[in-house]
Amino acid sequence: MKKVLVIGQDGMLGGELYERLNNNPLYEVYKTTIETLDICNEQAVIEKVKEIEPYFIINCAAYTNVDGCETNFELANSVNGKAVLNIANAANLVNATLIQISTDYVFDGKLDIDKIYTEDMQTNPVSAYGKSKLLGEQNAAKANKYYILRTAWLYGLGGKNFVKTMLKLSSTKDEVSVVNDQHGSPTSTTTLCQIIEKVMELEPAYGIYHSTNEGFTVWSDFAKKIFELANVKTKVNPITSKEYKDMYPNSSDRPTNSMLSKEKLHSVGINPEKWENALEEYLREELK
Ligand SMILES: NC(=O)c1ccc[n+]([C@@H]2O[C@H](COP(=O)([O-])OP(=O)(O)OC[C@H]3O[C@@H](n4cnc5c(N)ncnc54)[C@H](OP(=O)(O)O)[C@@H]3O)[C@@H](O)[C@H]2O)c1
C-alpha cells in the first residue's frame, strides 16, 4: 500500500479526496487540517512528512477567498505561495511526489475567447490570489517529483461555492443577476478527485496538467443549468462584468477567459466528464 498524505483535509476538496482515498485499498491515507498542521510552519511540515514518509503528498490547503486575498496579500502569499516551498522541500527529503492544486487565475484571462489556454502558455496573474498561487506553482516545481493540477470554478458538497449560492438565492429571489462574459469550465470536486486518483495510478510525466470538467460555459448559463436541473423557477438575468463591478466595486477582477485545454490530460489517458453531467450528479446528492 502506498502512503498518501492529504494536506488540508478540512477544505472542500481535501475532505472529499480524503474520504475517497481512504476507501481505496491501494492507499494508506493520512490527513492534516489547519489545526494539526499549519503549512506556513516549515519545521512542522518537515516533521510531519518525515514521520509519515508518504509516497504522495497532496496539498489541498490554500487561502481561497479571492477578494480576501486582495486585502490580506501577505497571508495569501504565505499560505498559497511560500508555504508550498516548505512542502516541496519536505517531499524531497523523503522522495515523495507532490501533487499541488492550482488555478486558472495564474493567467490574466485576456486570451481571445476563440482560443483556450494550454499548460505551456505564459502566466500573468492579475489578482492577488492568482499571484500567490503562481508562487505556489513555482515552489511546487522545486519538488523533484511533482504534478501541478490547475482547476477552475470548483464546487463540491463540503464547502461554499457558486452552486450552493445560486440555490440559496433562488429560495428568496425570483430573479438573479449573473455575469455572462466570463468563460470557463465548472468543475466538481468529484471530477477533480477522479483526475487526482488517475494521476496517482498512471503517474504520467511530471509537470502541469489542466484539470477541469469537460466543456465550457459562462457563469449565467451555468446558473441557468443549475436552476433547470434543480427544477427551480428563478430567472437568470445575464449581466456584463462591468455591470457586476459597478454593483460590487470591491470585488476582485475575474478572468474573462478561463478556458483550460484538457488535451495534455487526454494525451495521458485521463478524460474528465462533461460539466453538465458532473453538475447533475452533484445536484442529486446536494438536493437529497
Ligand atoms: N474553489 C475554487 O473555485 C477553486 C478554483 C480553482 C482552484 N482552487 C484550488 O483548489 C484547492 C482546493 O480548494 P477548496 O475550494 O477545497 O479550498 P477550501 O475549501 O478553502 O480549503 C482550503 C483549506 O486550507 C485550509 N488552510 C488555510 N490556511 C492554511 C494553513 N496555513 N495551513 C493549513 N491549512 C490551511 C483552510 O482552512 P480555513 O478554512 O480554516 O482557512 C481550508 O480548510 C486550492 O488549492 C484552491 O486554490 C479552488
The ligand as an SDF file (V2000), in Angstrom:
LIG
                    3D

 48 52  0  0  0  0  0  0  0  0999 V2000
  -12.7580   26.9130   -5.0060 N   0  0  0  0  0  0  0  0  0  0  0  0
  -12.4390   27.1820   -6.2610 C   0  0  0  0  0  0  0  0  0  0  0  0
  -13.2560   27.6690   -7.0760 O   0  0  0  0  0  0  0  0  0  0  0  0
  -11.0630   26.8850   -6.7910 C   0  0  0  0  0  0  0  0  0  0  0  0
  -10.7820   27.1740   -8.1190 C   0  0  0  0  0  0  0  0  0  0  0  0
   -9.5160   26.8860   -8.6000 C   0  0  0  0  0  0  0  0  0  0  0  0
   -8.5800   26.3140   -7.7720 C   0  0  0  0  0  0  0  0  0  0  0  0
   -8.8720   26.0640   -6.4820 N   0  0  0  0  0  0  0  0  0  0  0  0
   -7.8410   25.4530   -5.6450 C   0  0  0  0  0  0  0  0  0  0  0  0
   -8.2940   24.1880   -5.2450 O   0  0  0  0  0  0  0  0  0  0  0  0
   -7.7320   23.8490   -3.9680 C   0  0  0  0  0  0  0  0  0  0  0  0
   -8.8390   23.4040   -3.0350 C   0  0  0  0  0  0  0  0  0  0  0  0
   -9.7610   24.4620   -2.9000 O   0  0  0  0  0  0  0  0  0  0  0  0
  -11.0080   24.3790   -1.9120 P   0  0  0  0  0  0  0  0  0  0  0  0
  -12.0900   25.1610   -2.5320 O   0  0  0  0  0  0  0  0  0  0  0  0
  -11.2170   22.9690   -1.4810 O   0  0  0  0  0  0  0  0  0  0  0  0
  -10.4350   25.2180   -0.6900 O   0  0  0  0  0  0  0  0  0  0  0  0
  -11.0240   25.3950    0.7900 P   0  0  0  0  0  0  0  0  0  0  0  0
  -12.3350   24.7160    0.9390 O   0  0  0  0  0  0  0  0  0  0  0  0
  -10.9230   26.8530    1.1190 O   0  0  0  0  0  0  0  0  0  0  0  0
   -9.9770   24.5730    1.6540 O   0  0  0  0  0  0  0  0  0  0  0  0
   -8.6820   25.0340    1.8980 C   0  0  0  0  0  0  0  0  0  0  0  0
   -8.3230   24.5970    3.2980 C   0  0  0  0  0  0  0  0  0  0  0  0
   -6.9920   25.0270    3.5950 O   0  0  0  0  0  0  0  0  0  0  0  0
   -7.0050   25.4690    4.9410 C   0  0  0  0  0  0  0  0  0  0  0  0
   -5.8730   26.3430    5.2370 N   0  0  0  0  0  0  0  0  0  0  0  0
   -5.7910   27.6830    5.1070 C   0  0  0  0  0  0  0  0  0  0  0  0
   -4.5910   28.1330    5.5620 N   0  0  0  0  0  0  0  0  0  0  0  0
   -3.9000   27.0360    5.9720 C   0  0  0  0  0  0  0  0  0  0  0  0
   -2.6310   26.8300    6.5650 C   0  0  0  0  0  0  0  0  0  0  0  0
   -1.7880   27.8550    6.7990 N   0  0  0  0  0  0  0  0  0  0  0  0
   -2.2480   25.5840    6.8800 N   0  0  0  0  0  0  0  0  0  0  0  0
   -3.0680   24.5360    6.6590 C   0  0  0  0  0  0  0  0  0  0  0  0
   -4.3070   24.6550    6.1160 N   0  0  0  0  0  0  0  0  0  0  0  0
   -4.7100   25.8890    5.7760 C   0  0  0  0  0  0  0  0  0  0  0  0
   -8.3230   26.1610    5.0960 C   0  0  0  0  0  0  0  0  0  0  0  0
   -8.6630   26.3250    6.4570 O   0  0  0  0  0  0  0  0  0  0  0  0
   -9.6160   27.5760    6.8580 P   0  0  0  0  0  0  0  0  0  0  0  0
  -10.8950   27.3760    6.1050 O   0  0  0  0  0  0  0  0  0  0  0  0
   -9.7430   27.4240    8.3250 O   0  0  0  0  0  0  0  0  0  0  0  0
   -8.8880   28.8030    6.4170 O   0  0  0  0  0  0  0  0  0  0  0  0
   -9.2460   25.1950    4.3760 C   0  0  0  0  0  0  0  0  0  0  0  0
   -9.7020   24.1880    5.2280 O   0  0  0  0  0  0  0  0  0  0  0  0
   -6.9580   25.0920   -3.5330 C   0  0  0  0  0  0  0  0  0  0  0  0
   -5.6030   24.9360   -3.8710 O   0  0  0  0  0  0  0  0  0  0  0  0
   -7.5540   26.2030   -4.3720 C   0  0  0  0  0  0  0  0  0  0  0  0
   -6.6260   27.2560   -4.5530 O   0  0  0  0  0  0  0  0  0  0  0  0
  -10.0930   26.3170   -5.9660 C   0  0  0  0  0  0  0  0  0  0  0  0
  1  2  1  0
  2  3  2  0
  2  4  1  0
  4  5  1  0
  4 48  2  0
  5  6  2  0
  6  7  1  0
  7  8  2  0
  8  9  1  0
  8 48  1  0
  9 10  1  0
  9 46  1  0
 10 11  1  0
 11 12  1  0
 11 44  1  0
 12 13  1  0
 13 14  1  0
 14 15  2  0
 14 16  1  0
 14 17  1  0
 17 18  1  0
 18 19  2  0
 18 20  1  0
 18 21  1  0
 21 22  1  0
 22 23  1  0
 23 24  1  0
 23 42  1  0
 24 25  1  0
 25 26  1  0
 25 36  1  0
 26 27  1  0
 26 35  1  0
 27 28  2  0
 28 29  1  0
 29 30  1  0
 29 35  2  0
 30 31  1  0
 30 32  2  0
 32 33  1  0
 33 34  2  0
 34 35  1  0
 36 37  1  0
 36 42  1  0
 37 38  1  0
 38 39  2  0
 38 40  1  0
 38 41  1  0
 42 43  1  0
 44 45  1  0
 44 46  1  0
 46 47  1  0
M  CHG  2   8   1  16  -1
M  END
$$$$
